[in-house]
Amino acid sequence: MRKTNYLFLAVVLLLVAGLSFISMQAPNTVDPATYKPAVYSTIGALLPPVVAIALALITKEVYSSLFVGIAIGALLYANGNLELALNTMLFNEDGGMIMKLADSWSVGILVFLVVLGIMVALMNKVGGSAAFGQWASQNIKTRVGAQLATIALGILIFVDDYFNCLTVGSVMRPVTDRHQVSRAKLAYLIDATAAPICIIAPVSSWAAAVTSSVPKGSDINGFSMFLQTIPYNFYAICTLAMMVMITVLKFDFGGMKVHEDNAMKGDLFTTPARPYGDDEDNTDKPNGAVIDLVLPVMVLIFCCIVGMIYTGGFFTGESFVDAFAGANASKGLVLGSMATFFFTFCFYMVRNVMTFKDFTDCIPAGFRAMVAPIMILTMAWTLSGMTGLLGAKFYVHDVVASSAGILKMFLPAIIFMVAMFLAFSTGTSWGTFAILIPVVCNVFGAGDTYEMLVISIASCLSGAVCGDHCSPISDTTIMASAGAHSDHVNHVSTQLPYALTAASVSVVGYLIAGGIAYFTESSAALIALPITLVLLFVTLLVIRSYVRRTAA
């Protein structure tokens, strides 16, 4: 073991010495406005996220994997110059870690996470979570009921995926624990009702992101286009349908089956990793009531919606729809969560369920609970920044544009797979929207049918959500793990077979829709949706039959 450590140290020292020598030959004197690395806009630009993802899946450790990916990205950008790489990794205006943390949107999301962490700590302290768990155990009698209730709550909270993940997790975790649903399964249910419901809900931060990604000079109404993509968003619809089918049919497959089998024996985690400790959401407060959890959550939903339309100008004359389309999700969520925080303080004090000291003790406790997702989010944002500095989006643009000429009938399926890969590699759905939607709008000229444009943009949105689900560096995936208090790698590895099943069926759906739209030039392509759902149902029946046959 000691020899291995010495060998590792020697390799690191040799690498640092080589990079230092390169740095002395070419000091940090580049002009950021004109500088381009050697791998700019090539397949090499995707190397950092691919390495980070591979390491995360192999080592089961996400922090070091993300850091290695960031370091590789910085070195590729610097062409091996150690001095420039360090400055890039930390201080580059477009991708450095310090600059990412200095961005007001990023800081807003982190503040929102901290406030939600504090809210969860408060609800646990007064006994609201325990009281809700007791109420739910009396009214939700089965594991199926607990899972369906989680899905229903996730669908109801359609405003924002971050808000969805943490709120559903804090409310439903005590319920699913009592019915022996594994933390990995809870994380999947949370993740699969976060982005998928947001991407088909007209009133959501995701609708605003999609609307803003449509090029301004394209004469396309972004919000109208978004509404028309909803029935063609096959992955989101299939994922929501798949959750219900699996829950009602009472079966699981892949790594999830192992976790669920162990959960029914009393082990909710399966692996030694116990994020946040072996938390049971217990409380020493006997006077907690269901309203101590339900009312703050309802106020949080209301205040976040008001906060978002406020940032979009609703109270200065904009319509509700336009206000949501132009909302600043980060600012709106911070305003909504802070208002709820003060309301909760007053509400608990009036009800006399906690002392002022208990309240102040929950503030650092809530912050500590969010340290892990904050660290992962910070590094995921930085890794995405490194990928952007290497010109990955231009490489993907060229790949899509070059295939459009003779393959327009198959373009929706191609765009779905490209968007899936890009979101998987970069860990961001919104970034994928911003990259690919303008490309899709430019690919289709005046001679193409509008229906093909709608289907292709829908496939872009669908593929981005799918890649976001599969990626261990996705912020939504990270938030789902945090909300469920599940080990992050466990969540990613157990969700992957489910996501790929829905993705495979979706690809077939886009092949059908693209073919129908290409030949009929009409909305007859909508028939692809029921066909896709039937195919999904048949696929799940086949998988269930195989699982039961192999288990016998």
Secondary structure as a PSIPRED ss2 file (coil, helix, strand):
# PSIPRED VFORMAT (PSIPRED V4.0)

   1 M C   1.000  0.000  0.000
   2 R H   0.000  1.000  0.000
   3 K H   0.000  1.000  0.000
   4 T H   0.000  1.000  0.000
   5 N H   0.000  1.000  0.000
   6 Y H   0.000  1.000  0.000
   7 L H   0.000  1.000  0.000
   8 F H   0.000  1.000  0.000
   9 L H   0.000  1.000  0.000
  10 A H   0.000  1.000  0.000
  11 V H   0.000  1.000  0.000
  12 V H   0.000  1.000  0.000
  13 L H   0.000  1.000  0.000
  14 L H   0.000  1.000  0.000
  15 L H   0.000  1.000  0.000
  16 V H   0.000  1.000  0.000
  17 A H   0.000  1.000  0.000
  18 G H   0.000  1.000  0.000
  19 L H   0.000  1.000  0.000
  20 S H   0.000  1.000  0.000
  21 F H   0.000  1.000  0.000
  22 I H   0.000  1.000  0.000
  23 S H   0.000  1.000  0.000
  24 M H   0.000  1.000  0.000
  25 Q H   0.000  1.000  0.000
  26 A C   1.000  0.000  0.000
  27 P C   1.000  0.000  0.000
  28 N C   1.000  0.000  0.000
  29 T C   1.000  0.000  0.000
  30 V C   1.000  0.000  0.000
  31 D C   1.000  0.000  0.000
  32 P C   1.000  0.000  0.000
  33 A C   1.000  0.000  0.000
  34 T C   1.000  0.000  0.000
  35 Y C   1.000  0.000  0.000
  36 K C   1.000  0.000  0.000
  37 P C   1.000  0.000  0.000
  38 A C   1.000  0.000  0.000
  39 V C   1.000  0.000  0.000
  40 Y C   1.000  0.000  0.000
  41 S C   1.000  0.000  0.000
  42 T C   1.000  0.000  0.000
  43 I H   0.000  1.000  0.000
  44 G H   0.000  1.000  0.000
  45 A H   0.000  1.000  0.000
  46 L H   0.000  1.000  0.000
  47 L H   0.000  1.000  0.000
  48 P H   0.000  1.000  0.000
  49 P H   0.000  1.000  0.000
  50 V H   0.000  1.000  0.000
  51 V H   0.000  1.000  0.000
  52 A H   0.000  1.000  0.000
  53 I H   0.000  1.000  0.000
  54 A H   0.000  1.000  0.000
  55 L H   0.000  1.000  0.000
  56 A H   0.000  1.000  0.000
  57 L H   0.000  1.000  0.000
  58 I H   0.000  1.000  0.000
  59 T H   0.000  1.000  0.000
  60 K C   1.000  0.000  0.000
  61 E C   1.000  0.000  0.000
  62 V H   0.000  1.000  0.000
  63 Y H   0.000  1.000  0.000
  64 S H   0.000  1.000  0.000
  65 S H   0.000  1.000  0.000
  66 L H   0.000  1.000  0.000
  67 F H   0.000  1.000  0.000
  68 V H   0.000  1.000  0.000
  69 G H   0.000  1.000  0.000
  70 I H   0.000  1.000  0.000
  71 A H   0.000  1.000  0.000
  72 I H   0.000  1.000  0.000
  73 G H   0.000  1.000  0.000
  74 A H   0.000  1.000  0.000
  75 L H   0.000  1.000  0.000
  76 L H   0.000  1.000  0.000
  77 Y H   0.000  1.000  0.000
  78 A C   1.000  0.000  0.000
  79 N C   1.000  0.000  0.000
  80 G C   1.000  0.000  0.000
  81 N C   1.000  0.000  0.000
  82 L H   0.000  1.000  0.000
  83 E H   0.000  1.000  0.000
  84 L H   0.000  1.000  0.000
  85 A H   0.000  1.000  0.000
  86 L H   0.000  1.000  0.000
  87 N H   0.000  1.000  0.000
  88 T H   0.000  1.000  0.000
  89 M H   0.000  1.000  0.000
  90 L H   0.000  1.000  0.000
  91 F H   0.000  1.000  0.000
  92 N C   1.000  0.000  0.000
  93 E C   1.000  0.000  0.000
  94 D C   1.000  0.000  0.000
  95 G C   1.000  0.000  0.000
  96 G C   1.000  0.000  0.000
  97 M H   0.000  1.000  0.000
  98 I H   0.000  1.000  0.000
  99 M H   0.000  1.000  0.000
 100 K H   0.000  1.000  0.000
 101 L H   0.000  1.000  0.000
 102 A H   0.000  1.000  0.000
 103 D C   1.000  0.000  0.000
 104 S H   0.000  1.000  0.000
 105 W H   0.000  1.000  0.000
 106 S H   0.000  1.000  0.000
 107 V H   0.000  1.000  0.000
 108 G H   0.000  1.000  0.000
 109 I H   0.000  1.000  0.000
 110 L H   0.000  1.000  0.000
 111 V H   0.000  1.000  0.000
 112 F H   0.000  1.000  0.000
 113 L H   0.000  1.000  0.000
 114 V H   0.000  1.000  0.000
 115 V H   0.000  1.000  0.000
 116 L H   0.000  1.000  0.000
 117 G H   0.000  1.000  0.000
 118 I H   0.000  1.000  0.000
 119 M H   0.000  1.000  0.000
 120 V H   0.000  1.000  0.000
 121 A H   0.000  1.000  0.000
 122 L H   0.000  1.000  0.000
 123 M H   0.000  1.000  0.000
 124 N H   0.000  1.000  0.000
 125 K H   0.000  1.000  0.000
 126 V H   0.000  1.000  0.000
 127 G C   1.000  0.000  0.000
 128 G H   0.000  1.000  0.000
 129 S H   0.000  1.000  0.000
 130 A H   0.000  1.000  0.000
 131 A H   0.000  1.000  0.000
 132 F H   0.000  1.000  0.000
 133 G H   0.000  1.000  0.000
 134 Q H   0.000  1.000  0.000
 135 W H   0.000  1.000  0.000
 136 A H   0.000  1.000  0.000
 137 S H   0.000  1.000  0.000
 138 Q H   0.000  1.000  0.000
 139 N H   0.000  1.000  0.000
 140 I C   1.000  0.000  0.000
 141 K C   1.000  0.000  0.000
 142 T C   1.000  0.000  0.000
 143 R H   0.000  1.000  0.000
 144 V H   0.000  1.000  0.000
 145 G H   0.000  1.000  0.000
 146 A H   0.000  1.000  0.000
 147 Q H   0.000  1.000  0.000
 148 L H   0.000  1.000  0.000
 149 A H   0.000  1.000  0.000
 150 T H   0.000  1.000  0.000
 151 I H   0.000  1.000  0.000
 152 A H   0.000  1.000  0.000
 153 L H   0.000  1.000  0.000
 154 G H   0.000  1.000  0.000
 155 I H   0.000  1.000  0.000
 156 L H   0.000  1.000  0.000
 157 I C   1.000  0.000  0.000
 158 F C   1.000  0.000  0.000
 159 V C   1.000  0.000  0.000
 160 D C   1.000  0.000  0.000
 161 D H   0.000  1.000  0.000
 162 Y H   0.000  1.000  0.000
 163 F H   0.000  1.000  0.000
 164 N H   0.000  1.000  0.000
 165 C H   0.000  1.000  0.000
 166 L H   0.000  1.000  0.000
 167 T H   0.000  1.000  0.000
 168 V H   0.000  1.000  0.000
 169 G H   0.000  1.000  0.000
 170 S H   0.000  1.000  0.000
 171 V H   0.000  1.000  0.000
 172 M H   0.000  1.000  0.000
 173 R H   0.000  1.000  0.000
 174 P H   0.000  1.000  0.000
 175 V H   0.000  1.000  0.000
 176 T H   0.000  1.000  0.000
 177 D H   0.000  1.000  0.000
 178 R H   0.000  1.000  0.000
 179 H C   1.000  0.000  0.000
 180 Q C   1.000  0.000  0.000
 181 V C   1.000  0.000  0.000
 182 S C   1.000  0.000  0.000
 183 R H   0.000  1.000  0.000
 184 A H   0.000  1.000  0.000
 185 K H   0.000  1.000  0.000
 186 L H   0.000  1.000  0.000
 187 A H   0.000  1.000  0.000
 188 Y H   0.000  1.000  0.000
 189 L H   0.000  1.000  0.000
 190 I H   0.000  1.000  0.000
 191 D H   0.000  1.000  0.000
 192 A H   0.000  1.000  0.000
 193 T C   1.000  0.000  0.000
 194 A C   1.000  0.000  0.000
 195 A H   0.000  1.000  0.000
 196 P H   0.000  1.000  0.000
 197 I H   0.000  1.000  0.000
 198 C H   0.000  1.000  0.000
 199 I C   1.000  0.000  0.000
 200 I C   1.000  0.000  0.000
 201 A C   1.000  0.000  0.000
 202 P C   1.000  0.000  0.000
 203 V C   1.000  0.000  0.000
 204 S C   1.000  0.000  0.000
 205 S H   0.000  1.000  0.000
 206 W H   0.000  1.000  0.000
 207 A H   0.000  1.000  0.000
 208 A H   0.000  1.000  0.000
 209 A H   0.000  1.000  0.000
 210 V H   0.000  1.000  0.000
 211 T H   0.000  1.000  0.000
 212 S H   0.000  1.000  0.000
 213 S H   0.000  1.000  0.000
 214 V C   1.000  0.000  0.000
 215 P C   1.000  0.000  0.000
 216 K H   0.000  1.000  0.000
 217 G H   0.000  1.000  0.000
 218 S H   0.000  1.000  0.000
 219 D C   1.000  0.000  0.000
 220 I C   1.000  0.000  0.000
 221 N C   1.000  0.000  0.000
 222 G H   0.000  1.000  0.000
 223 F H   0.000  1.000  0.000
 224 S H   0.000  1.000  0.000
 225 M H   0.000  1.000  0.000
 226 F H   0.000  1.000  0.000
 227 L H   0.000  1.000  0.000
 228 Q H   0.000  1.000  0.000
 229 T H   0.000  1.000  0.000
 230 I H   0.000  1.000  0.000
 231 P H   0.000  1.000  0.000
 232 Y H   0.000  1.000  0.000
 233 N C   1.000  0.000  0.000
 234 F H   0.000  1.000  0.000
 235 Y H   0.000  1.000  0.000
 236 A H   0.000  1.000  0.000
 237 I H   0.000  1.000  0.000
 238 C H   0.000  1.000  0.000
 239 T H   0.000  1.000  0.000
 240 L H   0.000  1.000  0.000
 241 A H   0.000  1.000  0.000
 242 M H   0.000  1.000  0.000
 243 M H   0.000  1.000  0.000
 244 V H   0.000  1.000  0.000
 245 M H   0.000  1.000  0.000
 246 I H   0.000  1.000  0.000
 247 T H   0.000  1.000  0.000
 248 V H   0.000  1.000  0.000
 249 L H   0.000  1.000  0.000
 250 K C   1.000  0.000  0.000
 251 F C   1.000  0.000  0.000
 252 D C   1.000  0.000  0.000
 253 F C   1.000  0.000  0.000
 254 G C   1.000  0.000  0.000
 255 G H   0.000  1.000  0.000
 256 M H   0.000  1.000  0.000
 257 K H   0.000  1.000  0.000
 258 V H   0.000  1.000  0.000
 259 H H   0.000  1.000  0.000
 260 E H   0.000  1.000  0.000
 261 D H   0.000  1.000  0.000
 262 N H   0.000  1.000  0.000
 263 A H   0.000  1.000  0.000
 264 M C   1.000  0.000  0.000
 265 K C   1.000  0.000  0.000
 266 G C   1.000  0.000  0.000
 267 D C   1.000  0.000  0.000
 268 L C   1.000  0.000  0.000
 269 F C   1.000  0.000  0.000
 270 T C   1.000  0.000  0.000
 271 T C   1.000  0.000  0.000
 272 P C   1.000  0.000  0.000
 273 A C   1.000  0.000  0.000
 274 R C   1.000  0.000  0.000
 275 P C   1.000  0.000  0.000
 276 Y C   1.000  0.000  0.000
 277 G C   1.000  0.000  0.000
 278 D C   1.000  0.000  0.000
 279 D C   1.000  0.000  0.000
 280 E C   1.000  0.000  0.000
 281 D C   1.000  0.000  0.000
 282 N C   1.000  0.000  0.000
 283 T C   1.000  0.000  0.000
 284 D C   1.000  0.000  0.000
 285 K C   1.000  0.000  0.000
 286 P C   1.000  0.000  0.000
 287 N C   1.000  0.000  0.000
 288 G C   1.000  0.000  0.000
 289 A C   1.000  0.000  0.000
 290 V C   1.000  0.000  0.000
 291 I H   0.000  1.000  0.000
 292 D H   0.000  1.000  0.000
 293 L H   0.000  1.000  0.000
 294 V H   0.000  1.000  0.000
 295 L H   0.000  1.000  0.000
 296 P H   0.000  1.000  0.000
 297 V H   0.000  1.000  0.000
 298 M H   0.000  1.000  0.000
 299 V H   0.000  1.000  0.000
 300 L H   0.000  1.000  0.000
 301 I H   0.000  1.000  0.000
 302 F H   0.000  1.000  0.000
 303 C H   0.000  1.000  0.000
 304 C H   0.000  1.000  0.000
 305 I H   0.000  1.000  0.000
 306 V H   0.000  1.000  0.000
 307 G H   0.000  1.000  0.000
 308 M H   0.000  1.000  0.000
 309 I H   0.000  1.000  0.000
 310 Y H   0.000  1.000  0.000
 311 T H   0.000  1.000  0.000
 312 G C   1.000  0.000  0.000
 313 G C   1.000  0.000  0.000
 314 F H   0.000  1.000  0.000
 315 F H   0.000  1.000  0.000
 316 T H   0.000  1.000  0.000
 317 G C   1.000  0.000  0.000
 318 E C   1.000  0.000  0.000
 319 S C   1.000  0.000  0.000
 320 F H   0.000  1.000  0.000
 321 V H   0.000  1.000  0.000
 322 D H   0.000  1.000  0.000
 323 A H   0.000  1.000  0.000
 324 F H   0.000  1.000  0.000
 325 A H   0.000  1.000  0.000
 326 G C   1.000  0.000  0.000
 327 A C   1.000  0.000  0.000
 328 N C   1.000  0.000  0.000
 329 A H   0.000  1.000  0.000
 330 S H   0.000  1.000  0.000
 331 K H   0.000  1.000  0.000
 332 G H   0.000  1.000  0.000
 333 L H   0.000  1.000  0.000
 334 V H   0.000  1.000  0.000
 335 L H   0.000  1.000  0.000
 336 G H   0.000  1.000  0.000
 337 S H   0.000  1.000  0.000
 338 M H   0.000  1.000  0.000
 339 A H   0.000  1.000  0.000
 340 T H   0.000  1.000  0.000
 341 F H   0.000  1.000  0.000
 342 F H   0.000  1.000  0.000
 343 F H   0.000  1.000  0.000
 344 T H   0.000  1.000  0.000
 345 F H   0.000  1.000  0.000
 346 C H   0.000  1.000  0.000
 347 F H   0.000  1.000  0.000
 348 Y H   0.000  1.000  0.000
 349 M H   0.000  1.000  0.000
 350 V H   0.000  1.000  0.000
 351 R H   0.000  1.000  0.000
 352 N C   1.000  0.000  0.000
 353 V C   1.000  0.000  0.000
 354 M C   1.000  0.000  0.000
 355 T C   1.000  0.000  0.000
 356 F H   0.000  1.000  0.000
 357 K H   0.000  1.000  0.000
 358 D H   0.000  1.000  0.000
 359 F H   0.000  1.000  0.000
 360 T H   0.000  1.000  0.000
 361 D H   0.000  1.000  0.000
 362 C H   0.000  1.000  0.000
 363 I H   0.000  1.000  0.000
 364 P H   0.000  1.000  0.000
 365 A H   0.000  1.000  0.000
 366 G H   0.000  1.000  0.000
 367 F H   0.000  1.000  0.000
 368 R H   0.000  1.000  0.000
 369 A H   0.000  1.000  0.000
 370 M C   1.000  0.000  0.000
 371 V H   0.000  1.000  0.000
 372 A H   0.000  1.000  0.000
 373 P H   0.000  1.000  0.000
 374 I H   0.000  1.000  0.000
 375 M H   0.000  1.000  0.000
 376 I H   0.000  1.000  0.000
 377 L H   0.000  1.000  0.000
 378 T H   0.000  1.000  0.000
 379 M H   0.000  1.000  0.000
 380 A H   0.000  1.000  0.000
 381 W H   0.000  1.000  0.000
 382 T H   0.000  1.000  0.000
 383 L H   0.000  1.000  0.000
 384 S H   0.000  1.000  0.000
 385 G H   0.000  1.000  0.000
 386 M H   0.000  1.000  0.000
 387 T H   0.000  1.000  0.000
 388 G H   0.000  1.000  0.000
 389 L H   0.000  1.000  0.000
 390 L C   1.000  0.000  0.000
 391 G C   1.000  0.000  0.000
 392 A H   0.000  1.000  0.000
 393 K H   0.000  1.000  0.000
 394 F H   0.000  1.000  0.000
 395 Y H   0.000  1.000  0.000
 396 V H   0.000  1.000  0.000
 397 H H   0.000  1.000  0.000
 398 D H   0.000  1.000  0.000
 399 V H   0.000  1.000  0.000
 400 V H   0.000  1.000  0.000
 401 A H   0.000  1.000  0.000
 402 S H   0.000  1.000  0.000
 403 S H   0.000  1.000  0.000
 404 A C   1.000  0.000  0.000
 405 G C   1.000  0.000  0.000
 406 I C   1.000  0.000  0.000
 407 L C   1.000  0.000  0.000
 408 K H   0.000  1.000  0.000
 409 M H   0.000  1.000  0.000
 410 F H   0.000  1.000  0.000
 411 L H   0.000  1.000  0.000
 412 P H   0.000  1.000  0.000
 413 A H   0.000  1.000  0.000
 414 I H   0.000  1.000  0.000
 415 I H   0.000  1.000  0.000
 416 F H   0.000  1.000  0.000
 417 M H   0.000  1.000  0.000
 418 V H   0.000  1.000  0.000
 419 A H   0.000  1.000  0.000
 420 M H   0.000  1.000  0.000
 421 F H   0.000  1.000  0.000
 422 L H   0.000  1.000  0.000
 423 A H   0.000  1.000  0.000
 424 F H   0.000  1.000  0.000
 425 S H   0.000  1.000  0.000
 426 T H   0.000  1.000  0.000
 427 G C   1.000  0.000  0.000
 428 T C   1.000  0.000  0.000
 429 S H   0.000  1.000  0.000
 430 W H   0.000  1.000  0.000
 431 G H   0.000  1.000  0.000
 432 T H   0.000  1.000  0.000
 433 F H   0.000  1.000  0.000
 434 A H   0.000  1.000  0.000
 435 I H   0.000  1.000  0.000
 436 L H   0.000  1.000  0.000
 437 I H   0.000  1.000  0.000
 438 P H   0.000  1.000  0.000
 439 V H   0.000  1.000  0.000
 440 V H   0.000  1.000  0.000
 441 C H   0.000  1.000  0.000
 442 N H   0.000  1.000  0.000
 443 V H   0.000  1.000  0.000
 444 F C   1.000  0.000  0.000
 445 G C   1.000  0.000  0.000
 446 A C   1.000  0.000  0.000
 447 G C   1.000  0.000  0.000
 448 D C   1.000  0.000  0.000
 449 T C   1.000  0.000  0.000
 450 Y H   0.000  1.000  0.000
 451 E H   0.000  1.000  0.000
 452 M H   0.000  1.000  0.000
 453 L H   0.000  1.000  0.000
 454 V H   0.000  1.000  0.000
 455 I H   0.000  1.000  0.000
 456 S H   0.000  1.000  0.000
 457 I H   0.000  1.000  0.000
 458 A H   0.000  1.000  0.000
 459 S H   0.000  1.000  0.000
 460 C H   0.000  1.000  0.000
 461 L H   0.000  1.000  0.000
 462 S H   0.000  1.000  0.000
 463 G H   0.000  1.000  0.000
 464 A H   0.000  1.000  0.000
 465 V H   0.000  1.000  0.000
 466 C H   0.000  1.000  0.000
 467 G H   0.000  1.000  0.000
 468 D H   0.000  1.000  0.000
 469 H H   0.000  1.000  0.000
 470 C H   0.000  1.000  0.000
 471 S C   1.000  0.000  0.000
 472 P C   1.000  0.000  0.000
 473 I C   1.000  0.000  0.000
 474 S C   1.000  0.000  0.000
 475 D H   0.000  1.000  0.000
 476 T H   0.000  1.000  0.000
 477 T H   0.000  1.000  0.000
 478 I H   0.000  1.000  0.000
 479 M H   0.000  1.000  0.000
 480 A H   0.000  1.000  0.000
 481 S H   0.000  1.000  0.000
 482 A H   0.000  1.000  0.000
 483 G H   0.000  1.000  0.000
 484 A H   0.000  1.000  0.000
 485 H C   1.000  0.000  0.000
 486 S C   1.000  0.000  0.000
 487 D C   1.000  0.000  0.000
 488 H H   0.000  1.000  0.000
 489 V H   0.000  1.000  0.000
 490 N H   0.000  1.000  0.000
 491 H H   0.000  1.000  0.000
 492 V H   0.000  1.000  0.000
 493 S H   0.000  1.000  0.000
 494 T H   0.000  1.000  0.000
 495 Q H   0.000  1.000  0.000
 496 L H   0.000  1.000  0.000
 497 P H   0.000  1.000  0.000
 498 Y H   0.000  1.000  0.000
 499 A H   0.000  1.000  0.000
 500 L H   0.000  1.000  0.000
 501 T H   0.000  1.000  0.000
 502 A H   0.000  1.000  0.000
 503 A H   0.000  1.000  0.000
 504 S H   0.000  1.000  0.000
 505 V H   0.000  1.000  0.000
 506 S H   0.000  1.000  0.000
 507 V H   0.000  1.000  0.000
 508 V H   0.000  1.000  0.000
 509 G H   0.000  1.000  0.000
 510 Y H   0.000  1.000  0.000
 511 L H   0.000  1.000  0.000
 512 I H   0.000  1.000  0.000
 513 A H   0.000  1.000  0.000
 514 G H   0.000  1.000  0.000
 515 G H   0.000  1.000  0.000
 516 I H   0.000  1.000  0.000
 517 A H   0.000  1.000  0.000
 518 Y H   0.000  1.000  0.000
 519 F H   0.000  1.000  0.000
 520 T H   0.000  1.000  0.000
 521 E C   1.000  0.000  0.000
 522 S C   1.000  0.000  0.000
 523 S H   0.000  1.000  0.000
 524 A H   0.000  1.000  0.000
 525 A H   0.000  1.000  0.000
 526 L H   0.000  1.000  0.000
 527 I H   0.000  1.000  0.000
 528 A H   0.000  1.000  0.000
 529 L H   0.000  1.000  0.000
 530 P H   0.000  1.000  0.000
 531 I H   0.000  1.000  0.000
 532 T H   0.000  1.000  0.000
 533 L H   0.000  1.000  0.000
 534 V H   0.000  1.000  0.000
 535 L H   0.000  1.000  0.000
 536 L H   0.000  1.000  0.000
 537 F H   0.000  1.000  0.000
 538 V H   0.000  1.000  0.000
 539 T H   0.000  1.000  0.000
 540 L H   0.000  1.000  0.000
 541 L H   0.000  1.000  0.000
 542 V H   0.000  1.000  0.000
 543 I H   0.000  1.000  0.000
 544 R H   0.000  1.000  0.000
 545 S H   0.000  1.000  0.000
 546 Y H   0.000  1.000  0.000
 547 V H   0.000  1.000  0.000
 548 R H   0.000  1.000  0.000
 549 R H   0.000  1.000  0.000
 550 T H   0.000  1.000  0.000
 551 A H   0.000  1.000  0.000
 552 A C   1.000  0.000  0.000
